[in-house]
């Protein structure tokens, strides 16, 4: 984008609003500066630099444009969409060329599977019915609403939940907002994973279809176990309630894995 104030060509970026997660800020800024709606695919890198004595830190993600229209204003008066090999010469700053290098060195996902652990559902010991029927508590319902806001940036076109009611309820606000149905799949929960992990892994891999983005709402044994098998080099597979793993696939193989521990905050 061209900024007339500085007469430079730069990647889109901006400042956080109070309490705003960095990823949501990135999507908002891209919308404000480029007029683009996007689907986030994977985290790229973080850069730091000094401006007028202040240290700035900027986080970048790879995104796919899904629509929108640019309208020039005083902040950004022109944008150019270029193939990667032409971007280097167009950018004004070396530090942003470093971001380009990270982008071009990685395989961009052609499909994304978002694994979300269900929100809070109270204590199992205090529930006297079938555990599959244990619902989200009041805090969990609020977390599910916040999850919907966060997870929309990945633009899921399919939502699947493990059998327990709490998994279905966690996915329902997002499904409502996107006009999608929650498809219940018994192979994606803890019971199925602990009995036959390869079957659950195969079910998740089958969702990684080119051009598709799938949200899977599951549980605290299945998700860490799946992440460990899909991306064995991650430092930790710990997954808090209401947290999300975003797994990018290319040609059916995992190429990125990003953990968002505060997705429901």
N, C-alpha and C positions, 0 to 999 in steps of 0.2 A: 504494500500500500504506500502511496505517496502522501507525506504530511507536509503541507505548505509552510507550516510554522518553522520547520527545520530544513525544508527542501531536501528530504532524504527518502529513500526507499527502504522499507522495513517490514518485518513480519508483524502481523497483528498481535497486539498485547495491550495490557492495561492494568489498572489498579483494582485491588479488592475493595468491595464495599464492606462495611462493618459486619462481622460474623459470616461472611460469604466464603464457602469452600473454594479453593483455588480452581478446581475443575469447572465449577459452575460459572466462576468469573471468566474463565477462558472462553467458554461457549457464549456467554453474554457479550464479551468484547468482540468476538468474531462477528456476532450478529449486528452489533452497533457499528462496527467499522467497515465491514465488508457487505453488510446486508444479507449475509448467508445464514441459512439454517443448516445444521450439520449433524452428523452422527459420529461420535467419538469412537475411535478404534483402540488406540493404545497410548500409554505414556511414552514420551520421547526422552526428554532430558531437562536439566536445570542449568541455567547460566547465571553468573553474577558479574556485575560491573559497577563502576563508580560514576555518579552523575552529580556534579556540583557539591562534592563532598559527602554525598549520601551513597550507601551501598544498596544496590538494587538486586533483587533475586527474582528471576522469571522462570516459570515452569511451562513446558511446551508439551502438547499432545498432537498425535496424528488424528486428523478428522476427515470425514468424507462429506462433501457438499451435497445437500439433498434438495436445495431450493433457495428461494430468496432473490432479491434484486438490489444492486448497489445504487445508492443515491449519494452523490458527492455533497460534502459540507465543509465547514471551516477547518475541521480536524483532519479529514481524509478527503482529498479531492480527486483521487484516481486510484484504481487498483489494476493489477495485471495478474492474470493466471498464466503461469509458465510451466513448461516441463522442467524437471529438476536440473537438467544440464544447463539450462539457461538462467537459473535463479542466481547462481554464484556471482555472475557479472553484474546482475541487476541490484543486488543488495548493497547497502552503503556501509555495513559494519561487519568486521571480521568475526565478532562474537556470534552474530546470527548465521554466518557461514558455517560455524561450528555446529549449529542446530541442523542446518541442511545436511552436513556430513553424517550426523547421526541418523537422520531420516533416510538418506540414500544407502546407508550401510545395512539397513534392516529390511526384512521382508514385510511388506505392509499386509496386514490380515485381509483375507477375502471373506471371512466370516467371523463372528464373535459369539461366544457363549458366556453369559454372565451368571455366575453361581452365587446365589444369595442365601445366607443362612437366615432362617425365619426369625422374626422379631420376638420380643419377650412374651412368654406364655405362662408366667407364674411357675410355682414349684410342682414338680411331678408328684412329690410325696403328698401334696395337698389336694390332688385330683383323684377321685375315687372311681371314675368311669374308665372306659376304654381310652388308652393314651392317644390313640389316633383322633379322638374327639376333643382333646384338650385345646381350648381356644386361646387366642391372644388375650392378654389382660389389657387394662386401659392404657398402660404405658406402651405395650406392644402395638396397639391400634394406632397410637400417635406415631410410633416409629415407622409403621407401614406407610402412613401418609407422607412422612418425610422421605422415605425410600423412593416413593413414586416421583417426587420432585427430582431427586438425585439421579435415578436410573433412566429418566427420560432422555438424558443427553446421549445415551448409547443407541437410542431409537430402535428398541426391540420391535420386531414384527411378529413375534411368537412368544407366548408365555406358558410355561409348563411348571407344574408343582408336584412335589411328592404327595403321597396320600394323606398324611396328617393334616387336620383342619388348620392348624397354625401355619403350615406352609402355604396352603391355599389362601388364607386370609392375608398373609404377608404380601402376596402378589396381587390381590384384588384391587387396591387403589390404583396401581399402575395400569392394570387391565382396563379399569373404568376410564382412566384419563386417555388411554390410547384407543379405546373402542375395540379391545380384543377380548377373547375368551381365555379363561384359565383352564388349560387341559391338564387333567390329573393323570400322572404316570406312576404307578406303583413301583417301577423298577428304579426310581431315582431317590428313594428314601434310605434311611439308616438300615432298616430291617433287610431290604433287598441287597444293599451294599455289603453288609456284614455276612450275609449268606452266600452271595456270589458277586464279589467285587468286579470281576471281569465283565459280567453282564451289565452292571451299572455303567462301567467305563464305556462299553460298546454303545449303550444308549446315548450317552453324552456325545461321543464321537459322531454318531449318526446325525446329531443336530447341527454339526458344523458344516452346513451346506453353503457353498459359495453364494454370496449375496444375502445371506440370512443373518439376523441378529436374534438370538434366543435368550430369554430370561428363564433361569431354572431356580425355583425356590425349594430349598432342601434343608438338610439337617447337619448337626455338629459332628457326626462321624463320617457321613458320606462326602461332604465337601472337602475337608482336609485330605481324606483318602484319595479322592479324585485328583486334587491338585498335585499330590505327591506322585501319582502315576503319570499324569499328563506332563508335568514340568518338574522332574526330580531334582533339578539344580536350585530350586528356590530355597532361601535360608530357613524359612519357617512356613508351615502350613496352618498355623493357628488361625482360627476363624471365629470371631466374636459374633454373638447374636446381632442380626441387623447389618453385618458386614458383607462385603461383596468381593469376589474374585472375578476379574474380567480377563477371559482367556481368548486371545486372538489366534485364528487358524489360517494357514495358507495351504491349499491342496490337501486339506484334511489333517495337517500336522500342526501342533501348537508352535507359535512363533513369538508369543508375548504372554505375560501373566502379570497383571497389576492388582494389588490388594488395596482395597479402600476400607480401612477399619472403622471409619466414622460416617459411612454412607447414610445411616439413619439419624445422624445428629441434626 
